[in-house]
Amino acid sequence: MMWWNIIKNIKQSSRQLVNLDWDDETVPEEEESNCLKKLKEYYDKAKSHPYARKVDEFSRSSKGHFNFIPIPEEVACAVIKEIESAKKNKTKLRRNTMNIDGVEYFYTVKYGVFEPQSRPRYQIFRVEVLYFAKGGPDDDYYEEGRKLRFATYSQDLDADIDFRKT
């Protein structure tokens, strides 16, 4: 008689599995944590934006206005956080730092209207990441460079330069 109860319980268990409604079950989405990918998307949006800053209006140079060299994921996440929290004319103008494996990364996100003394007023939404790393056998010199830079810019203060929307 005992074996009959075991078989009966197995049939009930399998019947319950068959009756599951898989359409109602939610499968957790894998959280997208690739900040570098998202940063590249912002870079591409800024570069194709109508107000992309491709030429420095004052020096007429196009050198270095759009650079994208991959940076560590932790730095990319910190930059994304700054971009997403930036509000026009409410962005704190500060250089943030992060040290990863002996390389010092400096990043800034600037969004607002600026009034330099020698130039007309302008608005800019700029993202920039610089790095400094010790090098050589005695760590006696620094390698430095720009890893990332992109911006939208206009002297029309009413223009929509926010590349996050496009």
N, C-alpha and C positions, 0 to 999 in steps of 0.2 A: 504494500500500500504506500510506502514511503516513496518509492520511485515514481508513482503516479503524481504525487504532489510536486515533485521536482519538475517533471515535464509540464505540468499545468502552470507552474510559476514561470517557466521559460516561455511558454506560449503567450502568457499575459504580458511579459516584458517586451517581447518582440512585437506584439500587437500595439503597444504604446509607442514604440519607436516608429512603426509604420504610420501611425496616425499623426505624427508631428507635422505641423504646417511650416515648411521651410521658408515660405514667402513672408511669413510674419516674423521670422527670426532675423535679428539684426546682427550683422557681422561687423565688428569694430573695424573702422577704416584705419589703415596704417598712417600714423601722423606724419605729415610732411615736415621733415626737420632739416631740409637742405637749404640753409640760409644763403649759401653761395649761389644756388640756382635762382632764388628769389631776387638776390642782389643783381644778378645778371639780367633778370627781367626788367628791373627798374632802370638799369643802365641802357638797355635796348629801347625802353620807352622814352627816356630822356634824349637819347641820340636821334630818335625819329620824331621828336616833338617839334612843332612849328617854331618854338622859341629855343631850340637847342643852341647852346653857346658853342659854336664851331670856330669862331674867329674872335680874338680879343679886339673889341672895337677901338681900343686906344693904341695898341701896338701893332695892330693888323696882323698878328701872328696867330696861326692855327696850331702851333706846336703844343702838344700836351693837354689839350682841352678834353679829350676823351681817351682815357687809358683804362684797360681792364686786364689786370694780371691777377690770377687767383690768389686769394688770401686765405688764411686758416678759417675754418668753419666758425670758431668762437668769435673771431673778429667780425666776420660777416654777419653773424646773429646780432652782435652789439650795434653794428651800423644799421641794420634793418630796423632795430628797435628805435634808434634815433630818427630814421627817416619817417617811420610810421607815426611817431609822436610829434613831429615838427609841425608847428603852426606859424603861419605867416606873421612876422614881427613879434612873435612870442618865443622864438627859438633862442636859447641861450648860446651865445657865441663863446664856446669853450672847446678846447682841444682835449679829447678823451684819450687815455692811454691804456694799453694792454700789453703785457709781456708774455710771449709764448716761446718757450724753448730758447730764451736768450735774445729774442728779437723783439724790439720795442716797436709797437704799432701805435701811431697817432692818427686819430680819425676825427673829422669834423663834419657836421651837417649844418649848413647855413641857409636860412630861408627868411627873406625879408626885404625891406626897402632900405637902401643905404644912400647916404649923402656925403660923399667925399668932398673935401674942400676944393680940389682942383678939377673935378669932373661933374657932369650932370648927375642928378639922382637916377638910381636904377634899382631894379629888383632882381634878386638872384635866388635860385634854389640849387645849392652846390653840395656835392658829396666828395670828400677827399680822404684818402688813406695813404699815409707815408710810413716808411719803416726805417729803423736804424738797427744795425747789427754789428757786434764786434767781430773782428776777423783777424786772420793771421796767426802765426804760431804764438805770439805773445799777447794777443788781443790788444794790440797797440793802435789799431786804426778802426774806423767805423765805415761800414758800407751803408749808404743811404740811397733812398730813391722813392719814387711815387709808384704805388701799386695800382691805385684806383683813383679816377677823377672823372666826374661828369657834372654837367650843370645845364640849367635852363636860365635864360637871362632876357631882360627887356628894359628899355628905357621908358616904355609905355607902362606907367604904374598901374593901369587898369587891366593890363593883359593877364590872361590866366597862364601862368608858367608852371603850375603844379603838374609834374610828370606822373604822379601817382594815379591820376584819374584816367589817363589815356589808355 
